[in-house]
Amino acid sequence: LKLKNFYGALNHTFNDSTQTVEIKPNQPDLGVIYIKEKPSADFLATRENEPSAFQFSVLSFLPGETLVIEKNGYYYEQTDVTISAYWTWEKVADLLPYNYMLNEENVLDNSNPSAIQSAN
């Protein structure tokens, strides 16, 4: 079912001066189906119960809280929404702080299972 206006399913206001949209969802969980691309084979190999014809993700909102979305896609408060299913696989790097620096000493060698066990 394609929505012509996906904001219609949400209580929302658009602020012309800040170019932001503030939403207050009608329910705590919102499913997102992306049909223009199938999930990656690696994702499906680790999650056999997920749909293979489209990408499915779930946004879970804190009850009674609003979420502001900026023009570039940034949203706040970041802690007022939890993302699960495909977007956690696809967008995990976006959850890192902007100033995140990879520390090579903390990288596990996935080709060496004994290194992974000893790290735990």
Beta strands, then each sheet from edge to edge (+ up, - down):
strand 1: 10-15
strand 2: 20-25
strand 3: 29-34
strand 4: 55-61
strand 5: 67-69
strand 6: 75-76
strand 7: 81-85
sheet 1: 1+ 2- 5+ 6-
sheet 2: 3+ 4- 7+
end
